[in-house]
């Protein structure tokens, strides 16, 4: 069984990251969405081990001490983190594991696991990004302005990403991401043993 790839998907708020990830999971069985660990209480309908791994603050901090996170952060008095053991388990099972996190966390993951594929999702233009945020109908004009201003901050560090995909057409963008991941399974260094075995066999028969 081939080991899976670890993929980090980041992008502007309103770029459609969540929709892209959902579509990938619907179309391809070999993908898995990473499950975060958190110290907050479950909300109605959330299940431990599916929505999040819900743990105590002591357990979370012990995991930090044991270097058991790919990345973690504290937000609104609660911890959130990506557990390394769960990610590794999925990768060994041949799953392509998706993390949907911001650039700062993505670069921490890349530092720990250099083979991680970093993909940044962008809309075709600032005008379309604004239209998508307004079209949600869930945020005030002030919140939208804050999100647009934050977009400038969200793009800092994107030059360190491996790929940028433009989400203009959903299916086309999903296809682009899947092609990138598929190509990652064909790196020469992953097949050196096979090439050596074929070369040795040919040498013996020549």
PAZAPA-4460 file (N, C-alpha, C; in steps of 0.05 Angstrom, whole numbers, plus 32768, in hexadecimal, padded with zeros to 4 digits):
% residues 206
    n_x    n_y    n_z   ca_x   ca_y   ca_z    c_x    c_y    c_z   seq   type   mol
   8011   7FE8   8000   8000   8000   8000   8011   8019   8000     1      X     A
   800B   802C   7FEE   801A   8045   7FED   8012   8056   8005     2      X     A
   8026   8063   8010   8021   8076   8025   8013   808F   8019     3      X     A
   8000   809A   8028   7FF1   80B1   801E   8002   80CA   801F     4      X     A
   7FF7   80E0   8014   8004   80FA   8015   7FF5   810C   8029     5      X     A
   8004   811E   8035   7FF8   8131   8047   7FF5   814B   8037     6      X     A
   7FDD   8156   8037   7FD7   816E   8027   7FCC   8183   803A     7      X     A
   7FD7   819B   8038   7FCD   81B2   8047   7FBF   81C4   8032     8      X     A
   7FA6   81CA   8037   7F97   81DD   8026   7F91   81F6   8036     9      X     A
   7F9C   820C   802C   7F97   8226   8038   7F8B   8239   8023    10      X     A
   7F84   8251   802B   7F7A   8264   8017   7F6A   827A   8024    11      X     A
   7F62   828D   8014   7F52   82A3   801E   7F37   829A   8028    12      X     A
   7F2D   82A8   803C   7F12   82A4   8045   7EFF   82AA   802D    13      X     A
   7EEE   8297   8026   7EDD   829C   800F   7EE7   8290   7FF5    14      X     A
   7EFF   8283   7FF7   7F0B   8277   7FDF   7EFE   825C   7FD8    15      X     A
   7EEF   8251   7FEB   7EE1   8238   7FE6   7EF0   821F   7FEF    16      X     A
   7F02   8222   8003   7F12   820B   800C   7F01   81F4   8016    17      X     A
   7EED   81FB   8027   7EDC   81E6   8032   7ECD   81D7   801D    18      X     A
   7EC3   81E5   8009   7EB4   81D8   7FF4   7EC6   81C6   7FE3    19      X     A
   7EDE   81CF   7FDE   7EF2   81BF   7FCF   7EF8   81A5   7FDE    20      X     A
   7EFD   81A8   7FF8   7F05   8190   8008   7EED   817C   8009    21      X     A
   7ED5   8187   800D   7EBD   8175   800D   7EBA   8166   7FF3    22      X     A
   7EBF   8174   7FDD   7EBC   8167   7FC2   7ED1   8152   7FBE    23      X     A
   7EEA   8158   7FC7   7EFF   8143   7FC5   7EF8   812A   7FD4    24      X     A
   7EEE   812D   7FEC   7EE6   8117   7FFD   7ECF   8107   7FF0    25      X     A
   7EBD   8115   7FE3   7EA7   8108   7FD6   7EAF   80F7   7FBE    26      X     A
   7EC3   8102   7FAF   7ECB   80F5   7F96   7EE0   80DF   7F99    27      X     A
   7EF0   80E1   7FAE   7F07   80CF   7FB0   7F09   80C3   7FCC    28      X     A
   7F08   80A8   7FCD   7F08   809A   7FE6   7F24   809C   7FF4    29      X     A
   7F39   80A2   7FE5   7F54   80A1   7FF0   7F5B   80BA   8000    30      X     A
   7F48   80CD   8003   7F4D   80E5   8012   7F40   80E2   802E    31      X     A
   7F4D   80EF   8041   7F42   80F1   805D   7F47   810C   8067    32      X     A
   7F34   8117   8075   7F37   8131   8082   7F42   812E   809E    33      X     A
   7F58   813C   80A4   7F64   8139   80BE   7F50   8142   80D4    34      X     A
   7F50   8134   80EA   7F3E   813B   8100   7F4F   8149   8116    35      X     A
   7F47   8161   811D   7F56   8171   8130   7F4F   8168   814D    36      X     A
   7F61   816E   815F   7F5D   816A   817C   7F56   8185   8188    37      X     A
   7F43   8186   819B   7F3C   819F   81A7   7F35   819B   81C4    38      X     A
   7F37   81B1   81D3   7F30   81B1   81F0   7F14   81BC   81F4    39      X     A
   7F07   81C6   81DF   7EEC   81D1   81E3   7ED8   81BA   81E5    40      X     A
   7EC0   81C0   81F0   7EAC   81AB   81F3   7E9E   81A6   81D8    41      X     A
   7E94   818D   81D5   7E85   8187   81BC   7E6C   8198   81B9    42      X     A
   7E66   81A0   81A1   7E4D   81AE   819B   7E38   8199   8193    43      X     A
   7E1E   81A0   8194   7E09   818C   818C   7E0F   8180   8171    44      X     A
   7E0E   8166   8170   7E13   8158   8156   7E2F   8150   8151    45      X     A
   7E42   815B   8160   7E5F   8154   815C   7E65   813A   816B    46      X     A
   7E76   812A   815E   7E7E   8110   8169   7E9C   810F   816D    47      X     A
   7EA4   8103   8184   7EC0   8100   8189   7ECC   80EC   8175    48      X     A
   7EE3   80F4   8169   7EF0   80E3   8155   7EE6   80E7   8139    49      X     A
   7ED1   80F7   8135   7EC7   80FD   811B   7EC8   811C   8115    50      X     A
   7EBC   812B   8127   7EBD   8148   8125   7ED8   8152   812E    51      X     A
   7EDF   814A   8147   7EF9   8150   8154   7F00   8139   8166    52      X     A
   7F19   813A   8170   7F20   812A   8187   7F1D   813D   819F    53      X     A
   7F0A   8139   81B0   7F05   814B   81C7   7F14   8140   81DF    54      X     A
   7F26   8151   81EA   7F37   8149   8200   7F38   815F   8215    55      X     A
   7F42   8159   822C   7F46   816D   8241   7F5E   817E   823B    56      X     A
   7F60   8194   8249   7F77   81A6   8245   7F91   8198   824E    57      X     A
   7F90   8189   8263   7FA7   817B   826D   7FB1   8167   8257    58      X     A
   7F9E   8158   824B   7FA6   8145   8236   7FB2   8153   821E    59      X     A
   7FA6   8169   8217   7FB0   8178   8200   7FCD   8182   8205    60      X     A
   7FD1   818D   821D   7FEB   8198   8223   8000   8181   8226    61      X     A
   7FF7   816A   822E   800A   8153   822F   8012   814B   8213    62      X     A
   7FFF   814C   8200   8005   8146   81E5   8019   815A   81D9    63      X     A
   8016   8174   81E1   8029   8188   81D9   8045   8181   81E3    64      X     A
   8046   8179   81FD   8060   8172   8209   806C   815A   81FB    65      X     A
   805C   8147   81F2   8065   812F   81E5   806B   8134   81C7    66      X     A
   8068   814D   81BE   806C   8155   81A2   805A   8145   8190    67      X     A
   8041   8143   8198   802D   8132   818A   801C   8141   8176    68      X     A
   8022   815B   8171   8013   816B   815E   8023   8173   8146    69      X     A
   8017   8173   812F   8023   817F   8117   8023   819D   811A    70      X     A
   800D   81A7   8125   800A   81C4   812A   7FF3   81C7   813E    71      X     A
   7FF4   81DC   814D   7FDE   81E2   8160   7FDD   8200   8166    72      X     A
   7FC6   8208   8170   7FC2   8225   8177   7FAD   8227   818D    73      X     A
   7FAD   823D   819A   7F99   8243   81AE   7F87   8259   81A4    74      X     A
   7F6D   8254   81A4   7F5A   8267   8199   7F41   8268   81AA    75      X     A
   7F39   8280   81B3   7F22   8284   81C4   7F23   8272   81DD    76      X     A
   7F3A   8271   81EA   7F3E   8262   8203   7F3D   8244   81FF    77      X     A
   7F3F   823A   81E7   7F40   821E   81E2   7F57   8217   81D0    78      X     A
   7F62   81FF   81D4   7F77   81F5   81C2   7F6B   81E6   81AA    79      X     A
   7F79   81E9   8193   7F72   81D9   817B   7F8C   81D0   816F    80      X     A
   7F8E   81B6   8167   7FA7   81AD   815B   7FA2   8195   8149    81      X     A
   7FB7   8190   8139   7FB6   8179   8126   7FC7   8162   8132    82      X     A
   7FBB   814D   813B   7FCA   8137   8148   7FDB   8127   8134    83      X     A
   7FF4   8125   813A   8007   8118   8128   8001   80FA   8125    84      X     A
   7FF9   80ED   813B   7FF5   80D0   813A   7FDE   80C9   8127    85      X     A
   7FC8   80D8   8128   7FB1   80D3   8116   7FB8   80D7   80F9    86      X     A
   7FC7   80ED   80F3   7FCF   80F2   80D8   7FE1   80DC   80CD    87      X     A
   7FF4   80D3   80DE   8007   80BE   80D5   7FF8   80A4   80D0    88      X     A
   7FE4   809E   80E1   7FD4   8086   80DE   7FC6   8086   80C3    89      X     A
   7FB9   809C   80BC   7FAB   809F   80A3   7FBE   809C   808B    90      X     A
   7FD6   80A9   808D   7FE9   80A8   8077   7FF3   808B   8073    91      X     A
   7FF8   807D   8089   8001   8061   8086   7FEB   804F   807A    92      X     A
   7FD2   8057   807D   7FBC   8048   8072   7FB8   804F   8054    93      X     A
   7FC9   8060   804A   7FC7   8068   802E   7FB5   807F   8028    94      X     A
   7FAB   808D   803D   7F99   80A3   8039   7FA9   80BD   8033    95      X     A
   7F9E   80CD   8022   7FA9   80E8   801E   7F9B   80FA   8032    96      X     A
   7FAA   8104   8046   7F9E   8112   805C   7F9E   8130   8056    97      X     A
   7F86   813D   8059   7F83   8159   8053   7F81   8169   806E    98      X     A
   7F92   817D   8070   7F90   8191   8086   7F86   81AB   807A    99      X     A
   7F71   81B7   8085   7F68   81D1   807B   7F6F   81E5   8091   100      X     A
   7F87   81F1   808E   7F91   8203   80A3   7F9D   821C   8096   101      X     A
   7FA3   8230   80A6   7FAE   8249   809C   7FCC   8246   8097   102      X     A
   7FD8   825B   808A   7FF4   825A   8082   8007   8254   8099   103      X     A
   8003   8262   80B0   8016   825F   80C6   8017   8242   80CF   104      X     A
   8000   8235   80D2   8000   8219   80DA   800B   8207   80C4   105      X     A
   8005   820F   80AB   800E   81FF   8094   802D   81FD   8094   106      X     A
   803A   8214   8099   8057   8215   8098   8063   8205   80AF   107      X     A
   8055   8204   80C5   805F   81F4   80DC   805D   81D6   80D4   108      X     A
   8048   81CE   80C6   8045   81B3   80BD   805B   81AC   80AA   109      X     A
   8060   81BE   8097   8075   81B9   8082   8090   81B7   808F   110      X     A
   8095   81C5   80A5   80AE   81C4   80B3   80B2   81A9   80BF   111      X     A
   809D   819D   80CA   809E   8183   80D7   809F   816C   80C2   112      X     A
   808E   8170   80AD   808C   815B   8098   8091   8168   807D   113      X     A
   80AA   816A   8075   80B0   8179   805C   80A2   816E   8043   114      X     A
   809A   8155   8043   808C   814A   802C   806F   8153   8029   115      X     A
   8065   8162   803C   804A   816D   803B   8046   817E   8022   116      X     A
   802F   817B   8016   8028   818B   7FFE   8018   81A3   8007   117      X     A
   8022   81BB   8003   8013   81D3   800A   8005   81DF   7FF2   118      X     A
   7FEB   81E2   7FF4   7FDB   81EC   7FDE   7FCB   8204   7FE8   119      X     A
   7FCD   821B   7FD9   7FBF   8233   7FE0   7FA9   8237   7FCC   120      X     A
   7F90   823C   7FD6   7F79   823F   7FC5   7F72   825D   7FC3   121      X     A
   7F6F   8267   7FAB   7F68   8283   7FA7   7F51   8286   7F94   122      X     A
   7F40   829A   7F97   7F2C   82A0   7F82   7F3A   82AD   7F6B   123      X     A
   7F2C   82B1   7F54   7F39   82BD   7F3D   7F40   82DA   7F41   124      X     A
   7F32   82E8   7F53   7F37   8305   7F57   7F2C   830E   7F72   125      X     A
   7F35   8326   7F7A   7F2B   8332   7F93   7F0D   8338   7F91   126      X     A
   7F04   8340   7F79   7EE8   8346   7F76   7ED6   832D   7F7A   127      X     A
   7EDF   8317   7F6F   7ED0   82FE   7F73   7ED1   82F5   7F90   128      X     A
   7EE7   82F8   7F9D   7EE9   82F1   7FBA   7ED4   8302   7FC9   129      X     A
   7ED3   831B   7FC4   7EBF   832C   7FD2   7EA3   8324   7FCC   130      X     A
   7E9D   831D   7FB2   7E83   8314   7FAB   7E7B   82FB   7FBA   131      X     A
   7E8E   82E8   7FBD   7E88   82CF   7FCB   7E82   82D4   7FE8   132      X     A
   7E91   82E6   7FF5   7E8C   82EC   8011   7E71   82FA   8015   133      X     A
   7E6B   830C   8003   7E51   831A   8005   7E3B   8307   7FFF   134      X     A
   7E3F   82F4   7FEC   7E2B   82E1   7FE4   7E23   82CE   7FFA   135      X     A
   7E34   82CA   800D   7E2E   82B8   8023   7E15   82C1   8033   136      X     A
   7E13   82DC   8035   7DFC   82E7   8043   7DFD   82E2   8061   137      X     A
   7E14   82DB   806C   7E16   82D4   8088   7E26   82E8   8098   138      X     A
   7E33   82FB   808B   7E44   830E   8098   7E3D   832B   8092   139      X     A
   7E42   833C   80A6   7E3D   8358   80A2   7E52   8365   8090   140      X     A
   7E4C   837D   8086   7E5F   838B   8075   7E79   838F   8083   141      X     A
   7E78   8395   809D   7E90   839A   80AD   7EA1   8380   80AE   142      X     A
   7E94   836A   80B2   7EA3   8350   80B4   7EAF   834A   8099   143      X     A
   7EA1   834F   8083   7EAC   834A   8069   7EC4   835B   8064   144      X     A
   7EC3   8375   806C   7EDA   8386   8069   7EF2   837B   8079   145      X     A
   7EED   8371   8091   7F02   8366   80A1   7F0E   834D   8094   146      X     A
   7EFD   833D   8088   7F07   8325   807A   7F18   832C   8062   147      X     A
   7F0F   8340   8053   7F1F   8349   803C   7F3A   8354   8044   148      X     A
   7F3A   8363   805A   7F53   836E   8064   7F65   8357   806D   149      X     A
   7F59   8343   807A   7F68   832C   8084   7F74   831C   806D   150      X     A
   7F67   831D   8056   7F71   830E   803F   7F8D   8315   8038   151      X     A
   7F94   832F   803C   7FB0   8337   8038   7FC3   8328   804A   152      X     A
   7FBB   8325   8063   7FCB   8317   8077   7FCC   82F9   8070   153      X     A
   7FB5   82EE   8067   7FB3   82D2   8061   7FC6   82C9   804A   154      X     A
   7FCE   82DC   8039   7FDF   82D5   8023   7FFD   82D6   8029   155      X     A
   8004   82E0   8041   8020   82E3   8048   802C   82C7   804D   156      X     A
   8040   82C0   803E   804C   82A5   8041   8044   8292   802B   157      X     A
   8032   829B   8019   8029   8289   8004   8040   8281   7FF0   158      X     A
   8055   8292   7FF0   806B   828C   7FDE   8079   8272   7FE7   159      X     A
   8075   8269   7FFF   8081   8251   8009   8070   8238   8003   160      X     A
   8059   823C   7FF6   8047   8226   7FEF   8051   8218   7FD6   161      X     A
   8049   81FF   7FD3   8051   81F0   7FBB   8040   81F6   7FA3   162      X     A
   8026   81FB   7FA8   8014   81FF   7F91   7FFF   8214   7F99   163      X     A
   7FF5   8222   7F85   7FDE   8234   7F87   7FC9   822B   7F73   164      X     A
   7FB1   8227   7F7B   7F9B   8220   7F69   7F86   8236   7F6A   165      X     A
   7F7C   823C   7F52   7F67   8251   7F50   7F4C   8244   7F4F   166      X     A
   7F3B   824A   7F63   7F20   823E   7F64   7F0C   824F   7F55   167      X     A
   7F0C   824C   7F3B   7EF9   8259   7F2A   7EE2   8246   7F23   168      X     A
   7EEA   822E   7F1C   7ED6   8218   7F17   7EDC   8202   7F2B   169      X     A
   7EC7   81FA   7F3B   7ECB   81E7   7F51   7ED7   81CD   7F47   170      X     A
   7ECB   81C0   7F34   7ED4   81A6   7F2B   7EF0   81A7   7F1F   171      X     A
   7EF6   81BD   7F10   7F10   81BF   7F05   7F25   81C3   7F1B   172      X     A
   7F1F   81D2   7F2F   7F31   81D7   7F46   7F35   81BD   7F55   173      X     A
   7F20   81AE   7F5A   7F23   8194   7F68   7F35   8181   7F58   174      X     A
   7F31   8182   7F3D   7F42   8171   7F2C   7F5F   8179   7F2D   175      X     A
   7F64   8193   7F2F   7F80   819D   7F31   7F8D   8193   7F4B   176      X     A
   7F7E   8195   7F61   7F89   818C   7F7B   7F8E   816E   7F7A   177      X     A
   7F7C   815F   7F6F   7F7F   8142   7F6E   7F97   813A   7F5D   178      X     A
   7F9B   8148   7F47   7FB2   8143   7F35   7FCC   8149   7F43   179      X     A
   7FCD   815E   7F53   7FE5   8165   7F62   7FEC   814E   7F76   180      X     A
   7FD7   8144   7F84   7FDB   812F   7F98   7FE4   8115   7F8A   181      X     A
   7FD7   810F   7F74   7FDE   80F6   7F65   7FFC   80F8   7F5C   182      X     A
   8004   810F   7F53   8020   8112   7F49   8033   810E   7F60   183      X     A
   802B   8115   7F78   803D   8113   7F8F   8044   80F5   7F95   184      X     A
   8034   80E3   7F8B   8039   80C6   7F90   804C   80BB   7F7B   185      X     A
   8055   80CB   7F69   8067   80C2   7F53   8083   80CD   7F55   186      X     A
   808B   80D7   7F6C   80A6   80E2   7F6F   80BB   80CC   7F6C   187      X     A
   80D1   80D3   7F5F   80E5   80BF   7F58   80F0   80B1   7F71   188      X     A
   80F4   80C0   7F87   8101   80B4   7F9F   80EF   809F   7FAB   189      X     A
   80D5   809F   7FA6   80C3   808B   7FB1   80C5   8071   7FA1   190      X     A
   80D2   8071   7F8A   80D4   8059   7F79   80F0   804F   7F75   191      X     A
   8103   805A   7F84   811F   8053   7F80   8124   8035   7F85   192      X     A
   8117   802B   7F9A   811A   800E   7FA0   8110   7FFD   7F89   193      X     A
   80F9   8004   7F7E   80EE   7FF5   7F68   8100   7FF6   7F50   194      X     A
   810B   800E   7F4A   811D   8011   7F33   8136   8000   7F37   195      X     A
   8141   8000   7F50   8158   7FF0   7F56   8153   7FD2   7F51   196      X     A
   813B   7FCA   7F5B   8134   7FAD   7F58   8132   7FA5   7F3A   197      X     A
   8126   7FB7   7F2A   8124   7FB1   7F0D   813F   7FB1   7F01   198      X     A
   8150   7FC4   7F08   816B   7FC6   7EFD   817B   7FAD   7F04   199      X     A
   8179   7FA4   7F1D   8188   7F8C   7F25   817E   7F73   7F17   200      X     A
   8164   7F71   7F13   8159   7F5A   7F05   8162   7F5A   7EE8   201      X     A
   8162   7F71   7EDB   816B   7F72   7EBF   8188   7F6C   7EBD   202      X     A
   8198   7F74   7ED1   81B5   7F6E   7ED0   81BA   7F51   7ED2   203      X     A
   81AB   7F43   7EE2   81AF   7F26   7EE5   81A7   7F17   7ECC   204      X     A
   8193   7F22   7EBD   8189   7F14   7EA5   8198   7F1C   7E8C   205      X     A
   81AA   7F2F   7E8D   81B8   7F39   7E75   81D1   7F28   7E6F   206      X     A
***
